[in-house]
Amino acid sequence: MEGSRTKGRTTIEVGADGVALITIINPPVNSLSLDVLYSLKDSFEQALRRDDVKAIVITGAKGKFSGGFDISSFGGVQGGKSNEPKPGFISVEVLSDTVEAAKKPSVAAIDGLALGGGLEVAMACHARISTSTAQLGLPELQLGIIPGFGGTQRLPRLVGISKALEMMLTSKPVKGEEAHALGLVDAVVSPNELVSTARQWALDILERRRPWVASLYKTEKLDSLGEAREIFKFAREQVRKRAPNLTHPIVCIDVVEHGIVSGPRDGLYKELESFHELVRSDTCKSLIHIFFAQRGTTKVPGITDLGLVPRRVKKVAVLGGGLMGSGIATALVLSNYPVILKEVNNQFLQAGIGRVRANLQSRVKKGRMTQEKFEKTMSLLKGALDYESFKDVDMVIEAVIENVSLKQQIFSDLEKYCPPHCILASNTSTIDLNLIGKQTKSQDRIIGAHFFSPAHVMPLLEIVRTKQTSPQVIVDLLDVGKKIRKTPVVVGNCTGFAVNRMFFPYTQAALLLVEHGADLYQIDKVIAKFGMPMGPFRLVDLVGFGVAIATGTQFVVNFPERTYKSMLIPLMQEDKRAGETTRKGFYLYDDRRKAKPDPELRKYIEKARNISGVAIDPKLAKLPEKDIVEMIFFPVVNEACRVFAEGIAVKAADLDISSLMGMGFPPYRGGIMFWADSLGSKYIYSRLEEWSKTYGEFFKPCAFLAERAAKGAPLSSPVDQAKSRL
């Protein structure tokens, strides 16, 4: 999807049977760039003009129909720089008035992907033939927009209103067989029969042996108006419950309803108008930024541009079968890596293997894995109590407790027992890797592989490099990360790396506000409303007070000047309150772990306030929602700026992905740095500066933020890496 690549196009070949085969060519997924769409129109018009053409088949090159509209074109549209065609050119002029209204029948031959605009092109044809593995869907809502080439009008008429809304609102594609059962495709055939079947089908339509259907005017799948209104009402209720901050899913429902009530042609124009409004919205800009940022994490300047080929990792060892170790082992065996799980005694080992088994069995229960596949996957896992079987492993991931001397001893042993090419990785979340590898001579192959809990579910993998880590080892781990379906982000070595370091002030800011008089439960409520999975206090209860204190200690030691030292958590821990596990933390928990506020909390807050010598600030007791959000997140932005300025992250977009996938920052806000830039460096600087005068050093803006604010420059524009740490 780069702007500099070869133009996309379509080709046309007319067979002896009188069928014109139009092929979409735009590698890798035959995306519909404007070049392709203009070429498709030209090829189609040529087929309509030619006397030797009786019928038309549209397909995609190399087993992929089309992955949809070329997303890289949106940047130009949003900035008003694109030479976009006039509104309605594609959906009305090309697809409705040229393809669908043609006097010659057309059939879409679908293999691989028919997503977004690709499916919309196919739905404008008079029939669709697909393979069983083809994926058909309209995932546009993932990008903050709605289908814009007629999809909101044709899909309900082909599969019914309920299923169409479900497909669009969830962005989930359907495979060929289901598409056939729904009426979205007319037949399912093998890939080698696809085009020949489609050709014959087109001729059969011409000879009236098969129906000639214009999808836009099909009505038999539509519910009565009364039933339809009930469906739309229910869909809106569900969307408001699940995504209260998003408007585009509601717009999608409105547009579908408009077409049902006012007719499909009217619906097309309503779709056009809404699409053009949404494509310029902040939500769309944020989600498109995330789309490209996620794909950009594997591009690391000075590493992935050296032409290095990833070495094949055939066997992996995991040290430690606790929650993290068993989760990492689960992620590896799920991607067909043979794994040795090592523990210190048989009891711990069996418990670790049991955890992996339970993780996989939960997939079987949910219907996401067959029993046969479960047994095959479990057979990839072997247990060990010593290093004898480490002689031929290509990578070791250490996932034991956060204890420096224990980890140093382990890495010393690994150097003796593992082959010299073996990658030595640690899943530490806070300990300096240079310290871990201090007693080895293998610093060049020591790397951080920081997973997030639960490791087999959470999508982020922080790959932590030191100054000594070899580029080859980084390239190897990036490859493993992709193969185990993680989004890998390469970061530098420091306390907390990127995610934990950025988000340490998140809880600290919340504690500061509470001790100064803000309502603890109101903070959690506002932060969840902003779009986080949960507020900071509910999060501390979930991870446990022990983890929160251990992480906090690392920061106090390394960054004493910007740590807010609250005694609230230690005081509660003294009374055996440690979060969800003890059923008491900042909240009280019932048998089903449902949280409710605890009136007793007030006494702990007052005690912590007395120890800190802090006075209640009446302003904080009545803090508006906007101020709560800013006082919690601006310190996070401030720390993210330091991480970026020091070269811990090489791209601001990597920090956006890290905030999203590591901490659940809402994707529709574009990630922590993108969101900060939407507010402006000057504004964030002035707010932090103002709070630092009242509440102390914790809020003091860092030098990088001050410098960007003085210039009015975006926080995410590139840093001079020569001046940074890495």
N, C-alpha and C positions, 0 to 999 in steps of 0.2 A: 504493500500500500504506500510505497514511497512515491513522491512526486516526480522523481527523475527517471523512473523505470520506463520500459517500452510501453507504448500506448496499447490499451486493450482494444479488441475488435471482434467482429463476427465474420464468419465465412458463409458462403452459400454454395451448395452443390445440388444440381438437379439430376435425379436418377432417371433411368429408362422408364420407371413406373410413373413418372410425372410428379414425384414428390420432391419438393425442395427441402434439403436438410440445412437448417441454419444453426451454426455452432458458435457458442459464446466462448471466446478465448481471452483470458486475462488471469494468468497464474498469480498466486497458487490456488485460489478458490473461485476463479472466474467472477470476481466482484464486478458489480455494475457501476463502473465509472461513467462519467458523462460521455467519454469516447465510445464506450461499449453501447450505451443507450442510443446514441445517434446512429451508430453503425447498425444496431438491431433494427431501427426504424427504416434505414436505407435498404437493408437486406430484405425486410418484410415487404416493403413497397415494390422492390424489384420483383419479388416472387409473385405479387399480386398483378403486376403489369404483364409478366411473361406468359405467352400463350402455351408454352410447353410445361407450365406448372399448373397442376390440378389441386394440389393440397400441400400443406407445410408441416414440418416437424421442427421443433426447437429443442436443442440439447446443449450440453456443456462439454468442453474438451476434457479429456483425461479422467473420466469417471466422476466429474463433479458438475452438477447442473449450474448452480450459482450460490455463493455464500451471501449474496445480498448487496445492497448499495455500498459503494466504496466509502468507508467511514472517514478516510482522510480528506474527502471533499467537504465535510462539515465545517472544518476550520475556516475555509474561505467563505462559506455561506454565513457563518456566525459573525465574521468580521466584515461582512459586506464586500469582500474582495473577489468573490467567485463570479465567473461568467455563467451563473446558473441559468437554466432555461426559464422561460416565462412560466408563472404558476399554471399548473394543469397540463403542461406539455407532455409529461410522461403518463400521468394517471388518466387524463382525458384523451388528449390527441393520439398518443401512441397506443396505449393498452386498450382503451375503450373504443375509440373511433377508428383505429387502424386494425389492431389485432382481433379484438372481439367482434367488431361489426363487419369484418371482412367477408367477401362473397366466396372465399375459399376457406375450407376448414383447416384449423391448426391443432396440433397435438404436442404436448410437452413430454419429452422422454427424460425421466428424472432418475439420476443415479447420484450417490454421494450426498451432497447438500442442496437443498432448495429452501433457503432461509431468507427471511425478510423480503427484500425486493425480488429475489430469485423466485420465491413462492408466488409473489404477486404477479410476476410475468406468467408463470405456469397457470395460475388461476384465470388469467385472461384468455388462455387457449380454450378450445372447445372440448378437450378431453386431456386427461393426464395419465400416463403409464409410468410406473416406478419399479425399482428393484425393492427387495424386502429390506435391505440395509439402508436405503435412502432415508435421510432425515428431513422432515418438512415442518417448518414452523415460522412464526412471526415474533422474533425476540426483540423487536425495537424498543419495548418498554424498558429493557435493561439499560438503554442509552438515554432515557428521559424523554423519548419521543413516542409517537404512535406510527403504525404503518402509513406510508404516504403515497403508495401507488395503487390504492383501491382495496387494500387488504381488509380494512374495517368493514367494507361493504360486501365483498365476495365471500370471505370465510364463513360468516354466519349463514349465508345462503347455500353453502356447500355442506357444512357440518352441523348446522343448528346454532342458535344463539348461545346457549349455555356452554357448549364445547368450544365455540369460537372465543368467547370471553375468557374461558379457562386457559386456552392456548396462548392468548395475547397477554393476559394479566400475569401468568406465571412464566412466560417466555420459554416454555418447555416444548421442544419439538416432538413430533410423533414419527415412528418408523413406518415403513411401507405397508406392512400388514394392517396396522391400526388405521393408517390413513385410508386404506381400502375399505375397511369396515365402517369408517365414518362417512365415506362418500367423497373424500377429498381427492382420491385417485380412483380411476376406473378399472385398473387391472394391475396386478403385480407379476412381474416376469423376471427371469434371470438376466444378469447384465449382458450376456452375449446375444440375447433375443430382444433386448430393449428397443433398439432403433428400428429393427425390422418389424416388430409388433406395432410400434407407433406409426410407422409408414402405412401398414395395412389398415390400422384403425382409422387413420386420416382418410384413406380412400373409401373405407366402409361408411364413414360419415357422409362423404360426398355422394355415395350411391344410396344414401338413406337407409343403409343396413344397420347403422348405429345412430343414436340421437345426436343432433347438432345442438349443443347447449351453450347459451350465453350465460355464464355463472351469475352475472350482475342482476339478471332478471328471473332467476330461479326462485320459486316461492314454496315448494312443497316441504322444505325443511324448517320453514319459519313457523313459530308459535303464533297463536291468536294474539291480538293487540293487548288484551287483558293479561294473558299469561306472560307475554313479553315484558310488560311493565313490572310485574312481580319479580321476574328474573333480574331486571336492571336494578330494582330497589334492593334486592338481596345482595347483588354484586357490589353496589355502592357501600352498603353497610359493612361488608367484609373488608373492602379496601380501606375504609376510614378507620377500622379497627386495627388492621395490620400495618398500614402505612399512612398515619395521620399527617405526616409532613409533606406528602407528595400529592401534587395535583394532576400529573399526567395520566395516572390510571383512571381517575374520574373523567378526564377529558376523553379518554378512549371509550369508556362506557357511553358517554354523552353522544359521541360521534356515531357509534353503532346504532344507538336508539334513534338518532336523527334520521338515519337512512331507513329504518324500519317504519317510522311514523310518516316521514315526508317523501319517501321514495329513494331508490338507490342513486339516481343521477344527482339529486340534491345532496345525498349523503357524500358523494365524491367531492363536491365543492366544500362541504363542511369539513371533511377530512383534510383537504388542502389547506384551508384557512387555519385549522388547528395545528397541523403539522408545522407550518411556517412560524407560528407563534412559539411553539414548543422548542423548535430547533435553536431559537435564540435565547432560551431560558437559562437561568443559572444552573438548574438541575441537569439539563442536557450538557452544558459546557463541563460541569463537574464529572459527569459519568463518562463522557468521551475522553476527558483528561485521564481518568482512571483506566479506561480501556487501553490507551497507548502506554501509560506509565507501567501497567502490569506486564505488558509485552517488552518493555524496555529494561526490566530489571536484570535480564541476562546479558545486557551489553555493558561491559565494564572497561572503560578506557585503560589502555596499557596492559590489559589481561586478555580479553576475548578478541582483541584485534591483532594478536601476535601470530595467528595461524596455527595455534596448538589444537591437536585433535584429542578429545577426551579418551583416556585409557578405559578399557573395559573392566568394570568392577564385577567380578564373578561371585565373590563370597564376602559376606560382611559379618563382623562380630560385634555384639552389643554387650557392654559391661554394666550390669545392674538390671534387675528385673522388677524394679519398683514401678510406679505409675508411668514415669517418663520412659524408662528403658523398655517396658513391655509395649508402650504405645509406639515407640520408634521401631521396635521389632515387628509390630503389626503392620505398620506402614510399608516396611521393606518386603515382608513376605507377600503382602497384597500385590506388590509389583514384581513378584517372581524372583526375588533375591533370596538365595539360601542364606540362613542366618544362624549363627551360634550365639546363644544367650548364656553368658557366664554369671554365676553368682558365687557367694562365699561358702554357702552350705546347701545341702539338699533341700531343706525346708523352704528356704528363700527361693531356690531354683524352681521348685514345683509350684510355688505361689506365682512366680513370674510367668511360667509357661501357662498356668491357669488363667492369668489375666489376658494373655494373648488369645487363648482359646475363647474366653468370654467375649472379647472384642469381636472376634470373627463370628461367634454364635449369634451375637446380636444382629449381624448382617443377615444371617440365615433366617432369623425370626422375622426380620422386616422384608423378606423376599428379595433381598439384594444379592444373595449368594445361594447357590444350590448346595445340597449336602455333599455331593461329589466334589465340587470345587472347594468346599470347606476342608475336606479331608486331604485333598491335594495340597492346599495352601499350608495346612498345619504340618504336613510332612516336610516342608522346607525348613522348619524350625528344629534345631538340635540344642540340647542343654549341655553345659560344661561346668566343672568345678575347678579346672586348672587351665593352663595355657597350652597344653599339648596340641590341641586341634587348631591353634592359631598359626601354624607353620605356613599355611597357604591362603591366609585371608588377604584381601586387597584393601580392606578398610575396617577400622575399628572405631566404634562410637562409644565413648565413655559416658555413662549416665548414672554415676553414683552420687551420694550426698555431697553438698557443697562444703568440702573440707580440703583445705589446701594441701596439707601434708599427705593425706590419703591419695589425692589425685597425683601428686608428684611421684609417689611410690609406684602407682599404677603405670604412669607413663615411662618410668624407668624400666619396669618389667616388660612393657610392650616392646620397647626398643630391643630387648634381648630375644623375645620369642617370635616377633612378627618378621616377615620378610622385609628387606630394605626398601622395597617400593611401596610398602603398605602405608596408606593414609591414616594418620593418627588424629582422630577428631574428638573434641570434648563437647558435651551438651551443657556445659556450665552456662548459667544465665548472668552471673555477675563477676566471677573471678578472672583476673588478668591471665590471659593465655601464656604470656611470657613467664609468669610465675609457675604455672602448671608444668611447663616444659623446661624449667630451669635446670633440672638434673639430667637432661638428655643432650645428645649431640645431634638430635634430629629436628631442630627448629624449623627447617625448611618444609617438613611434611606435617607439622602440627597446625591444626586449623579448628575453628569453632564451628560446630553444627548445632545451632541453638534452635530446638523445636519448641513449640508452644503447646500447652496441655489442653485437651488430650492430643497427643502427638499424631495419632492416626486420623484425626479429624481436622484439626486446625491447619489452614492452608499455607501459613508462612514458615519459611526456613531462613533464619539469619545465618549467613556464611561469614564467619569472622576471621579476617586475615591479620597476621602480624606483619611487621616489616620484613621478617625472614621467610614467611610462607611463600612457597614457589608458585608462580603463575599456573604451572601444570596441575598442581593439587587443587587450586581454585576452580580451574576449568573442569576437572574431574568431578568435584563436588556439585558444581552447577548442573552437570549432566545427570548425576544421581538424583538431585533435587527435582529436576523436570520429570525423570522417569518415575519417581514416587508421587507424582502429581502435586508437588508443592510449588509455591511461587518463591524462588530463592532470591534473597536480597544480600548483596555483598557489602559488608560494613567493616570498619576498622576496629581495632582492639582498644577498648577502654572500659571503665566500670559501667556495667549495664548495657554495653553495646548501643544499639539505636533505640529499640522499643522501650526497654525497661528504663533507660536513662531519660528518654523524652518524657515518659509518663510518670516518673517518680513524683514530680511536682503536682500531679493530678490529685493524689491523695493528700499530699502535704497542704495544698491550697485549701482543700475541703476541711482539714483539721484546723487550720488557721481561722477560717471563717466561723466555724462552730465555736471555737474558744473565744472569739470576739463577739459572739452573740447571734450568729445566723442559725436558722432551724435546720438541724441535720437531715430530717426526713424531707424537708422542702428542697434541699440541695439535690438529694437523690432523685426526687420527682422531676425537677427541672432538667437535670442532666439526661435522664431517660427520655424526657419529652424532646430534648434537642436531637436525640437519635442514637445515643449510646445504648448498648445492650442492657446496661444497669448503671446506677450511680456509683460514686467512689466508695461509699460505705458498704453498700450491698456487695460490691466487688471484694472488699477486704474480708467480709464474712465468708465469701465463697472460697477464696484462696487460703484463708486461715490466718490467724494473727501471728503464728510462728513465722510463716513465710514473709508476711508484711514487715515484721521486726527485723528478720535477717537481711532482707533487701534494704530496709531503711538504714541499718547499721553500716552497710557498704557505702551508702551515700554520705552519711554523717562523717565517716572517716575520710572520704575523698573530696567532698565538697562542703566542708563545715560552714563556710560563709553564706551559702544559699540554702541551708536546710532549716525548716521550721521545726524546732524541737518540742514536740507535744508529748505529754505523758499519758494521754487518754488511752491509747491501746495497751501500754504496759499495765496501767491501773486496772483495766478491765480483765486483762489476762491473769493478774494476781487472784482475781475472784473466779478463776476457772471459766472465764468467758473467752472462747477462742474462735467464734464464728459458727458456721453451719454445723461443723462436726460435733460441737458440744451443745447444739440447739440454742445457744445464746451467744450473741455478739452485739453488733449494733441493733440487730433485730432479734425477735424471738421466733423460733421455728417449730412447726408442728411435725407430726409423723411423716407428712408428705413434703417436708422441707418448704412449706409455704411460709413466707416471711410476714411478720406483723410488727409494728412499732412497739417499743418497750418503754413505759413511763419511768422506769427505774433509771434510765440512762442519764437523766438530768443530774443525779448526784455525782456520777463519774465525771461529767462535763464540768461541774462546779469545782470538783476536787482538782482536776487537771488545770483549770483556769487559775486556781489559787497557787498551784505549784509554779505555773508559768509567770504569775504576777501580771496577768492580762486583765484589763478592764473591758466590760461590755460596751460595744459601740452601738448606740441606738439605731444608727443608720443601717447597720448590717442586719438587725432584727427584721427590718422591713425592706429588704433588698429586692428590687425588681428582677424578674426572670433574666432579662438581658444582662444585667450586672453579675448575676450568679454565674451564668455561662462564661462571661469574659474573665471573671476572677478565678475560675477553675481552669480555663483553657489557655489564657494568655501566658501563664507561667510555663505551660507545656510548649507553647510556640517559642518562648524565650529559650528554653533548653534545646528545642529542635534547631534553633538558629546556631547555638553553640556546637551542636553535633555536626551541622553542615559546615560551619566555618572552620572547624578543626579537621575536616576531611574524613571524618568517621563515615559519613555518607558522601558518595561522589556526586549524586544528583538529588535535588530537592524532591523530585518525583519518587525516588526510592523511599524517602521518609513518608510520603503520602501513602504509598502501598503498605509500608510498615505500620503506620497508625491504623490503617483500615483492617489489615489482616492479623495484626498482633494484638490490637486493643479494641477493635470493633467500632472505630470512628466511622460515622455514617458515610457511605460511598457517595451519596447524592450531594454531599458537601465538598467532595473532591480531595479529601485527605487534609492533614493538618496544615501543610504549607500552602496548598492551593486555597484553602478556606481563609487562612491568614491574609494572603494576598488580595482576596476579595474584599477584605476590610481595610487594608492599607497599612504599610509599615509605620507611617506617621501616627495613625490613630492608636495602634497597639503600643507603640513607644510611649505616647503621651499618657495613656491609661496606666501603664506599669510604673512610669516615673511618678505619677500622682499617688498611686497606692504605696510606693516604696517610702514616700515621705511620711505616710501615716502608719504603715504596718511593718516597715523595716526592710532589710536587705533582701529578703526572700523574693520581693517583687522587682528588684533592681534590674532594669533592662541591660542585656549584655552589649559589649562593644559593637558586635556585628549588627545587631538590631538598631543601635544608635546611629551607626554609619549609614545603614540603608534608609533609615527614617530621615536623616539629614539631607540625603539626596532625593528622597521621595521614590526610591527604587524598590522594585519587587524583592521580597525575601528569597524567592526561588531562582532568581537569575544566577548564573554560574559564579562560583567562587574561584579566585586565583589559587589553584591547588598548590602552587609553588610555596605559598605562604602557610598552607595548612599542614597538619601533622603528618599525613600520609604522602 
